[in-house]
Amino acid sequence: MATKTKLPAPTPMAGLKQPVDWMFAYKFNDGSFPGWDDGETPKYGTPGIFGGTTDDYPEGLSQQYVFATSDNPTLVKGKGPIGATFTDPLGATFAQVYNCPGYYYVLWNDQFYGNPIDTKGAPAGHSKGMAAWNDDGEGFVLQVSTPSWPASGCHTFSRNSKKTIDAVKNKVKVKGKLVELDYNTLGCIDDDDVEVAQHFFCLKLTKADLANVLKGLINANVVTDTSQEAICNNGGPADIQSLVKQMGKESKSKTIFSATLSSGVQIISKPSSLPVPPWQMISAQLEGLSLRVVSWWATPKIYSTKAGELPGCWAAGLGTPGDVDIALTGSWAGVTIDLLGDNAKNSNHAKIGISKDTAKPICIFGDENQQGAIRPKADSATQTCSSSQNGRGGTFYVLKNASLFKSLTKLFAGRTAGIDGDSTDLTGIEKSAKASTVAKAGAKKVASKPKAVAKPTKKSAPKKVIAKKAAPKKVTPKKVAPKKAAPKKAAKKKA
């Protein structure tokens, strides 16, 4: 009988065969850096390295990115489309597990859209990512903000494996209806999760680190199904296997889980049953550290808050938060990056916190948006403290690195949302958005050219229309013939 070859620990990668201790990447949105390098248009129909073919997303896409690693912690512009080559940091990291059967893994995502498991809302955790390890329990955790990716940890198992494949090319039959197959290459999957900005953070783990990460994921109520081969291949040390088996089961925990890993990175896990604003909680857990937060900032919005003020939705023993500022714009190479939350090409779905104190160069990569309630009825007469992200779980990785901190501070320097609904500090972008998006801020409608929107399907929510920036003088809207929707895929609503 052949002896099983012991696999080395999978690690974060800076590129092909370039292992590092950690890797961070920020993928731009279509509104700032469209397409691939220098705005190149993807060649539609080209086979993806993890399955599928490059898609024609009618609402736009961007796979341009900046990244940093433990070896080179200052952000630099990446080459090629992220997550779609064997040489980009994300593609190289994922490939070593996906293309090498034998590693153990577990994937979680609250927005799989039925491929391979259903999407779930509260109280499920608003968390996305994967962990991979070898027989010794050594490996990495990859936190992502992308809905529907990754959704299979090994090419042996299709994310559509529980469905009956139909004779029609690239279709499967589900409950008698044909739906498109889903794949695992960014830019080649059913959900257009490359239209808006996203982030990726990968961290090297020892066995003890992996155990702590799994405990945090269990506490955060992450969405997974350990019976599905595509998203779980359990194995390795017995204690690791036992923890994996607890994932995907609803936790009633009301206690924050925190641990410092061997790398010095701290993991903080918010449980769903602790109904408090996520980033105020993180600030308080870091001894009142003032933060600038980049997230999917959309209704119900939590506005910027000042240090020393306890939210009305709070819990005993959490401490007191510092400033929590909501970033609305950033920039790279002289190009402004809009950071609002909406299904539009100028939106941001990454979740990043940056210290405002230069003496404490701390960067935080999280799962949760700054949406919910700072106090009951803050957004509506019926709003409770469990509103939106307050009532969901998530994990946060706290990394102290001066060079990355400096880069992220520069990348996300820009305009800031006002304090608790005060519109005076809001940006021109926010003021020119449609009233339905910024009614609470008291913004006025600005005439703009309407945007053609693909017809929604059962899987896709209709997109909100975001008005363009107001011109210096009054603009009369023009009548525009509606654009014919592409027969391909409509973007699903982000959360």
C-alpha positions as CSV (number, residue, x, y, z in Angstrom):
1,M,0.0,0.0,0.0
2,A,1.4,3.4,-1.1
3,T,2.3,5.8,1.7
4,K,0.6,9.2,1.5
5,T,3.0,12.0,0.7
6,K,3.0,14.6,3.4
7,L,2.1,18.0,1.9
8,P,3.9,21.2,3.0
9,A,1.7,23.8,4.7
10,P,-0.2,26.0,2.2
11,T,0.8,29.7,2.7
12,P,-0.2,33.2,1.5
13,M,1.6,34.0,-1.7
14,A,3.0,37.2,-3.2
15,G,3.0,35.6,-6.6
16,L,3.9,32.2,-8.1
17,K,6.1,30.3,-5.7
18,Q,6.6,33.4,-3.5
19,P,5.4,32.4,0.0
20,V,4.9,35.2,2.6
21,D,3.5,35.4,6.1
22,W,0.6,37.6,5.1
23,M,-0.9,39.2,1.9
24,F,-3.4,42.0,1.5
25,A,-5.0,43.1,-1.7
26,Y,-7.5,45.8,-2.6
27,K,-9.5,45.4,-5.8
28,F,-10.7,48.7,-7.3
29,N,-14.2,49.4,-8.5
30,D,-15.2,49.8,-12.1
31,G,-15.8,53.5,-11.5
32,S,-12.2,54.2,-10.8
33,F,-10.1,51.6,-12.5
34,P,-12.3,49.7,-15.0
35,G,-11.4,46.4,-16.7
36,W,-7.9,44.9,-16.4
37,D,-4.5,46.7,-16.4
38,D,-4.8,50.2,-17.8
39,G,-8.5,49.7,-18.6
40,E,-7.9,46.8,-20.9
41,T,-11.2,45.0,-21.8
42,P,-11.2,41.3,-20.8
43,K,-11.4,38.9,-23.7
44,Y,-14.8,37.4,-23.2
45,G,-15.0,33.6,-23.4
46,T,-11.4,33.0,-22.4
47,P,-11.2,29.9,-20.1
48,G,-10.7,30.8,-16.4
49,I,-7.9,29.2,-14.5
50,F,-10.3,27.8,-11.9
51,G,-13.2,27.0,-14.3
52,G,-15.7,29.0,-16.4
53,T,-14.9,31.6,-19.0
54,T,-14.4,35.4,-18.7
55,D,-17.8,37.0,-18.6
56,D,-19.5,40.0,-20.1
57,Y,-20.8,41.8,-17.0
58,P,-23.2,44.5,-18.4
59,E,-22.9,46.5,-15.2
60,G,-19.1,46.8,-15.3
61,L,-16.1,45.1,-13.8
62,S,-12.7,45.8,-12.5
63,Q,-9.9,43.4,-11.6
64,Q,-7.2,46.0,-11.2
65,Y,-5.7,46.0,-7.7
66,V,-3.0,47.1,-5.3
67,F,-1.4,44.8,-2.9
68,A,1.2,44.4,-0.1
69,T,2.8,41.5,1.7
70,S,4.9,40.8,4.8
71,D,8.0,41.0,2.6
72,N,6.9,44.2,0.9
73,P,4.4,46.0,3.1
74,T,4.0,49.1,1.0
75,L,1.1,49.0,-1.5
76,V,2.0,48.6,-5.1
77,K,-0.1,48.2,-8.3
78,G,-0.5,44.6,-9.3
79,K,-0.2,43.1,-12.7
80,G,-2.9,41.4,-14.6
81,P,-6.4,40.6,-13.3
82,I,-6.6,39.6,-9.7
83,G,-7.8,36.1,-8.9
84,A,-7.5,35.1,-12.5
85,T,-3.8,34.3,-13.0
86,F,-1.3,32.0,-11.4
87,T,1.1,34.9,-10.9
88,D,-1.2,37.4,-9.1
89,P,-1.1,37.1,-5.2
90,L,-4.7,35.9,-4.9
91,G,-4.6,33.5,-7.8
92,A,-1.3,32.0,-6.6
93,T,-2.6,31.6,-3.1
94,F,-5.8,29.9,-4.0
95,A,-4.2,27.7,-6.7
96,Q,-1.9,25.8,-4.4
97,V,-5.0,24.4,-2.6
98,Y,-7.5,24.2,-5.5
99,N,-5.2,22.5,-7.9
100,C,-3.6,20.1,-5.4
101,P,-6.0,17.5,-4.0
102,G,-5.0,16.4,-0.6
103,Y,-5.2,19.6,1.4
104,Y,-7.9,20.0,4.0
105,Y,-10.1,23.1,3.8
106,V,-13.4,24.8,4.9
107,L,-15.1,27.6,3.0
108,W,-17.8,30.0,4.3
109,N,-19.9,32.7,2.7
110,D,-23.3,34.1,3.5
111,Q,-23.9,34.8,-0.2
112,F,-23.3,31.5,-2.2
113,Y,-26.6,32.0,-4.1
114,G,-27.4,28.3,-4.0
115,N,-24.1,27.2,-5.5
116,P,-23.4,25.1,-3.5
117,I,-25.6,26.3,-0.6
118,D,-28.3,28.9,0.0
119,T,-27.6,32.5,0.9
120,K,-28.5,33.4,4.5
121,G,-29.3,36.6,6.3
122,A,-29.4,37.4,10.0
123,P,-28.6,35.9,12.4
124,A,-26.0,34.2,10.1
125,G,-22.6,35.8,10.2
126,H,-21.7,38.3,7.5
127,S,-18.4,36.6,6.8
128,K,-16.7,35.2,3.7
129,G,-13.5,33.2,3.2
130,M,-11.6,30.0,3.5
131,A,-9.1,28.2,5.7
132,A,-6.7,25.5,4.3
133,W,-4.2,23.2,6.2
134,N,-2.1,20.1,6.0
135,D,-1.9,16.9,8.1
136,D,-0.2,18.9,10.9
137,G,-2.9,21.6,11.0
138,E,-0.6,24.3,9.5
139,G,-1.9,26.5,6.7
140,F,-3.6,29.8,6.2
141,V,-6.9,31.7,6.5
142,L,-8.1,33.8,3.6
143,Q,-10.6,36.5,4.4
144,V,-12.5,37.9,1.4
145,S,-15.3,40.3,0.9
146,T,-16.5,38.8,-2.4
147,P,-20.0,37.2,-2.5
148,S,-20.0,33.8,-4.2
149,W,-16.2,33.4,-4.2
150,P,-14.4,31.1,-3.5
151,A,-17.0,28.4,-3.5
152,S,-15.0,25.2,-4.0
153,G,-11.7,24.3,-2.3
154,C,-10.6,21.7,-4.9
155,H,-11.1,21.2,-8.6
156,T,-12.2,17.6,-7.9
157,F,-15.5,18.9,-6.5
158,S,-17.7,21.2,-8.5
159,R,-19.6,23.9,-6.6
160,N,-22.6,22.6,-8.7
161,S,-22.0,18.9,-7.6
162,K,-25.4,18.5,-5.9
163,K,-27.3,19.5,-9.0
164,T,-28.2,17.5,-12.0
165,I,-26.3,18.6,-15.1
166,D,-28.5,19.1,-18.1
167,A,-27.5,18.5,-21.7
168,V,-27.6,22.3,-22.4
169,K,-24.1,23.7,-22.3
170,N,-23.2,25.4,-19.0
171,K,-26.6,24.8,-17.5
172,V,-27.9,22.7,-14.7
173,K,-31.5,21.8,-13.8
174,V,-32.7,22.8,-10.4
175,K,-36.3,22.0,-9.5
176,G,-37.1,21.6,-13.2
177,K,-35.6,24.9,-14.3
178,L,-32.3,25.6,-16.1
179,V,-29.8,27.8,-14.4
180,E,-26.3,28.7,-15.3
181,L,-23.4,26.8,-13.9
182,D,-21.1,28.6,-11.4
183,Y,-17.4,28.5,-11.3
184,N,-14.4,29.6,-9.1
185,T,-12.4,32.1,-11.2
186,L,-13.0,35.8,-10.4
187,G,-14.6,37.3,-13.5
188,C,-16.1,33.9,-14.5
189,I,-18.9,33.4,-12.0
190,D,-22.6,34.1,-11.9
191,D,-22.4,37.0,-9.5
192,D,-20.8,40.2,-10.7
193,D,-18.7,40.6,-7.6
194,V,-16.0,42.4,-9.5
195,E,-18.0,45.5,-10.3
196,V,-17.5,47.1,-6.9
197,A,-14.3,47.3,-4.8
198,Q,-13.4,44.3,-2.7
199,H,-10.6,43.3,-0.3
200,F,-8.6,40.1,0.4
201,F,-6.4,39.3,3.4
202,C,-4.5,36.0,3.8
203,L,-2.5,35.1,7.0
204,K,-0.2,32.2,7.7
205,L,-1.3,30.0,10.6
206,T,0.2,27.5,13.0
207,K,-1.9,24.6,14.3
208,A,-2.7,26.7,17.4
209,D,-3.5,29.7,15.3
210,L,-5.9,27.6,13.1
211,A,-7.7,26.4,16.2
212,N,-8.2,30.0,17.4
213,V,-9.4,31.1,13.9
214,L,-11.9,28.3,13.8
215,K,-13.2,29.3,17.3
216,G,-13.7,32.8,16.1
217,L,-15.5,31.7,13.0
218,I,-17.8,29.4,15.1
219,N,-18.5,32.4,17.4
220,A,-19.3,34.6,14.4
221,N,-22.0,32.2,13.0
222,V,-20.4,31.9,9.6
223,V,-22.4,30.2,6.9
224,T,-21.1,26.8,5.7
225,D,-22.1,23.2,5.3
226,T,-19.5,20.6,6.4
227,S,-21.3,17.9,4.5
228,Q,-20.6,19.5,1.1
229,E,-17.4,18.3,-0.4
230,A,-16.9,21.5,-2.4
231,I,-16.7,23.7,0.6
232,C,-15.4,21.3,3.3
233,N,-12.7,18.6,3.3
234,N,-12.2,18.0,7.0
235,G,-9.1,16.2,8.2
236,G,-5.8,16.6,10.0
237,P,-5.4,16.8,13.8
238,A,-8.4,15.5,15.8
239,D,-9.0,18.8,17.7
240,I,-9.0,20.7,14.4
241,Q,-11.5,18.3,12.9
242,S,-13.7,18.6,16.0
243,L,-13.8,22.4,15.6
244,V,-14.6,22.2,11.9
245,K,-17.6,20.0,12.7
246,Q,-19.1,22.8,14.9
247,M,-19.1,25.3,12.0
248,G,-22.3,26.1,10.2
249,K,-24.4,25.6,13.4
250,E,-26.1,28.6,14.9
251,S,-24.2,29.9,18.0
252,K,-26.1,31.7,20.7
253,S,-22.9,33.3,22.1
254,K,-23.1,36.9,23.3
255,T,-19.4,37.1,24.1
256,I,-16.6,38.6,22.0
257,F,-13.9,36.1,21.1
258,S,-10.4,37.4,20.9
259,A,-6.9,35.8,20.5
260,T,-3.4,37.0,19.6
261,L,-1.9,34.7,17.0
262,S,1.7,33.6,16.6
263,S,2.2,36.4,14.0
264,G,1.2,39.0,16.5
265,V,-2.1,39.5,14.5
266,Q,-5.1,39.7,16.7
267,I,-8.4,38.1,15.7
268,I,-11.6,39.6,17.2
269,S,-15.0,37.8,16.6
270,K,-18.3,39.5,17.1
271,P,-21.2,37.1,17.7
272,S,-24.6,37.7,16.1
273,S,-26.4,37.8,19.5
274,L,-24.4,40.9,20.5
275,P,-26.5,43.6,18.9
276,V,-24.0,46.5,18.8
277,P,-22.6,48.6,15.9
278,P,-19.6,46.6,14.6
279,W,-16.9,49.2,14.2
280,Q,-17.7,51.1,17.4
281,M,-17.2,47.7,19.1
282,I,-13.8,47.2,17.4
283,S,-12.7,50.7,18.5
284,A,-13.7,50.0,22.1
285,Q,-12.0,46.6,22.0
286,L,-8.8,48.3,21.0
287,E,-8.9,50.6,24.0
288,G,-10.8,53.4,22.4
289,L,-8.6,53.6,19.3
290,S,-10.0,56.2,16.8
291,L,-10.6,54.7,13.4
292,R,-11.3,55.7,9.8
293,V,-13.6,53.0,8.4
294,V,-14.0,51.9,4.7
295,S,-17.0,49.6,4.2
296,W,-20.3,49.0,2.2
297,W,-21.9,52.2,3.7
298,A,-25.6,52.1,2.8
299,T,-29.0,52.2,4.4
300,P,-29.4,51.7,7.4
301,K,-26.3,53.9,7.8
302,I,-24.3,54.4,10.9
303,Y,-22.8,57.8,10.6
304,S,-19.4,59.0,11.9
305,T,-19.3,59.2,15.7
306,K,-17.1,61.0,18.2
307,A,-14.8,59.6,20.9
308,G,-16.2,59.1,24.4
309,E,-19.8,58.7,23.4
310,L,-21.5,55.4,24.2
311,P,-23.9,54.2,21.5
312,G,-27.5,53.7,22.6
313,C,-27.1,50.1,21.3
314,W,-24.3,48.9,23.6
315,A,-23.5,46.2,26.2
316,A,-21.9,46.3,29.6
317,G,-18.1,45.7,29.7
318,L,-17.4,46.7,26.0
319,G,-15.5,49.8,26.9
320,T,-15.8,53.2,25.2
321,P,-15.1,53.7,21.5
322,G,-12.9,56.5,20.1
323,D,-13.8,58.4,16.9
324,V,-15.2,56.2,14.2
325,D,-15.1,58.1,10.9
326,I,-16.8,56.9,7.7
327,A,-14.6,57.3,4.7
328,L,-16.4,58.4,1.6
329,T,-13.5,58.9,-0.9
330,G,-9.9,57.8,-1.3
331,S,-7.5,58.0,-4.2
332,W,-4.8,56.2,-6.1
333,A,-2.4,57.7,-8.6
334,G,-4.5,60.9,-8.7
335,V,-7.8,59.0,-9.4
336,T,-10.6,59.5,-6.9
337,I,-12.1,56.4,-5.5
338,D,-15.7,56.6,-4.3
339,L,-16.5,54.5,-1.3
340,L,-20.3,54.5,-1.0
341,G,-22.3,51.3,-0.7
342,D,-24.7,50.6,-3.6
343,N,-25.0,48.3,-6.6
344,A,-23.2,50.8,-8.8
345,K,-19.8,50.8,-10.4
346,N,-18.4,53.5,-8.0
347,S,-19.1,51.5,-4.9
348,N,-17.0,49.8,-2.3
349,H,-17.6,46.4,-0.7
350,A,-14.3,46.0,1.2
351,K,-14.3,46.3,5.0
352,I,-11.2,48.0,6.3
353,G,-10.4,50.1,9.4
354,I,-7.3,52.3,9.8
355,S,-6.0,53.9,13.0
356,K,-6.2,57.7,13.1
357,D,-3.3,57.7,15.6
358,T,0.0,57.7,13.8
359,A,1.7,56.4,16.9
360,K,-0.4,53.3,16.6
361,P,0.0,52.1,13.0
362,I,-2.9,49.6,13.1
363,C,-4.8,48.1,10.1
364,I,-8.0,46.1,10.5
365,F,-9.6,43.8,8.0
366,G,-13.1,42.8,8.8
367,D,-16.3,41.1,7.7
368,E,-18.9,43.6,8.6
369,N,-20.2,46.9,7.1
370,Q,-20.9,50.0,9.1
371,Q,-24.7,49.5,8.8
372,G,-27.2,49.1,11.6
373,A,-28.3,51.3,14.5
374,I,-26.3,53.5,16.8
375,R,-29.4,53.6,18.9
376,P,-32.9,52.3,18.7
377,K,-35.1,54.1,16.1
378,A,-32.0,55.9,14.7
379,D,-33.1,55.2,11.1
380,S,-36.8,54.6,11.5
381,A,-39.5,54.4,14.1
382,T,-39.4,50.6,14.2
383,Q,-35.6,50.1,14.1
384,T,-34.1,48.0,16.8
385,C,-30.6,47.4,18.0
386,S,-30.5,44.1,16.0
387,S,-30.8,46.0,12.8
388,S,-28.7,45.0,9.8
389,Q,-25.0,44.3,10.7
390,N,-25.6,44.9,14.5
391,G,-27.5,41.6,14.5
392,R,-24.9,39.6,12.5
393,G,-21.5,38.1,13.4
394,G,-18.1,38.6,11.8
395,T,-14.4,38.4,12.3
396,F,-11.8,41.1,12.3
397,Y,-8.0,40.8,11.9
398,V,-5.9,43.5,13.6
399,L,-2.4,43.9,12.0
400,K,0.2,46.4,13.2
401,N,2.6,47.4,10.4
402,A,3.9,50.9,9.9
403,S,4.4,50.7,6.1
404,L,1.0,49.2,5.3
405,F,-0.6,51.6,7.7
406,K,1.0,54.5,5.9
407,S,-0.1,53.2,2.5
408,L,-3.7,52.5,3.6
409,T,-3.9,55.9,5.2
410,K,-2.9,57.6,2.0
411,L,-5.1,55.3,-0.2
412,F,-8.2,56.1,1.9
413,A,-7.5,59.8,2.6
414,G,-10.5,61.9,1.5
415,R,-13.9,63.1,2.4
416,T,-15.7,61.9,5.5
417,A,-19.4,61.4,6.4
418,G,-20.9,63.7,8.9
419,I,-21.8,63.1,12.5
420,D,-25.0,61.1,13.2
421,G,-26.9,62.5,10.2
422,D,-25.4,66.0,10.0
423,S,-25.0,66.6,6.3
424,T,-22.6,69.5,6.6
425,D,-19.6,67.3,6.3
426,L,-20.9,65.0,3.6
427,T,-19.2,64.9,0.2
428,G,-20.4,66.3,-3.0
429,I,-20.9,62.6,-4.1
430,E,-23.2,61.9,-1.2
431,K,-25.1,65.2,-1.7
432,S,-25.6,64.4,-5.4
433,A,-26.9,60.9,-4.8
434,K,-30.6,60.1,-5.2
435,A,-32.8,61.1,-2.3
436,S,-33.8,57.5,-1.8
437,T,-30.1,56.7,-1.0
438,V,-29.4,59.7,1.2
439,A,-32.8,60.8,2.6
440,K,-31.6,60.7,6.2
441,A,-28.7,63.0,5.3
442,G,-31.2,65.5,3.8
443,A,-29.5,65.5,0.4
444,K,-31.3,67.1,-2.6
445,K,-32.0,65.4,-5.9
446,V,-29.7,66.4,-8.7
447,A,-30.7,66.0,-12.3
448,S,-28.8,63.3,-14.1
449,K,-28.8,61.0,-17.0
450,P,-30.7,57.8,-16.1
451,K,-28.7,54.6,-16.1
452,A,-30.0,51.5,-18.0
453,V,-30.4,48.6,-15.7
454,A,-30.6,44.9,-16.6
455,K,-34.0,43.3,-15.9
456,P,-33.9,41.7,-12.4
457,T,-34.3,38.0,-12.0
458,K,-35.2,35.9,-9.0
459,K,-31.6,35.7,-8.1
460,S,-30.8,39.4,-8.7
461,A,-32.2,42.4,-6.9
462,P,-32.9,45.5,-9.0
463,K,-30.0,47.9,-8.8
464,K,-30.4,51.3,-7.2
465,V,-29.8,54.2,-9.5
466,I,-27.0,56.6,-8.3
467,A,-27.0,60.0,-9.8
468,K,-23.8,61.3,-11.3
469,K,-21.8,64.1,-9.7
470,A,-23.6,67.5,-10.0
471,A,-22.2,69.8,-12.7
472,P,-21.2,73.4,-11.7
473,K,-24.3,74.7,-13.5
474,K,-27.8,73.3,-13.8
475,V,-28.1,70.4,-16.1
476,T,-31.2,69.4,-17.9
477,P,-31.7,65.6,-18.0
478,K,-31.8,64.1,-21.5
479,K,-34.1,61.4,-22.6
480,V,-32.0,58.3,-23.3
481,A,-33.2,55.1,-25.0
482,P,-32.9,52.3,-22.6
483,K,-29.8,50.1,-23.1
484,K,-30.6,46.6,-24.1
485,A,-29.7,44.3,-21.2
486,A,-27.0,41.7,-22.0
487,P,-28.4,38.2,-22.1
488,K,-25.8,37.2,-19.5
489,K,-25.7,37.7,-15.8
490,A,-27.3,40.4,-13.7
491,A,-25.4,41.5,-10.6
492,K,-26.8,40.3,-7.4
493,K,-27.4,42.7,-4.6
494,K,-24.4,43.0,-2.3
495,A,-24.9,43.1,1.5
